[in-house]
């Protein structure tokens, strides 16, 4: 198993990509902290992991609340004794053209997607430094690389995460901590379930593989970067987009 005896914190693990990642990591031997604001969804993931013979617990987490991130880390240490992996997967979208975007929409997306990742990293990094190793993976987006109409706030957060990833890879690499990012393309998740079919078809046509991504496509990218197979990968941005950005 590729993550045997490792401990992974996964934010936004109650649904979508986070849920799939939690289940995959547990299958690969990890003990998982299922962190989410959605208690019902998070507990369902924990139940499924335990039913399959692995260990996990649910941490109710609003990533914008620094004290909750700190408590989650403390609870993880008390239960598992260490933290090897942090997946900053939690995120939201609140789209609007820049002429229509409200200050609240801007602040909400910045606070969850960018500040939330920063909060979780700060909460966990001292533990990883003491251990002398760790893997942090940030969820960026191809939108952070190339922009997208109506997503000024979202693109800013994802570009920010890419900059954060590269900076921390330099800063923490000497401490034995690898920091990488995954940049998904158009992935079918609950977050994208309300997108009109004509838009979905347009994205399929633009993607060389002629399909949209699935949650497991991103989960397997996380798995590689979290595993020892990627022990010399640091500061990378792995695009999982079916060739959409070509």
Helices and strands as residue ranges (DSSP letters): E 7-11, H 16-27, E 31-36, H 39-51, E 56-60, H 66-80, E 85-88, H 103-109, I 110-115, H 116-131, E 134-139, H 142-146, H 152-173, E 177-184, E 187-188, G 190-192, H 197-206, E 213-214, H 215-226, G 228-230, E 237-240
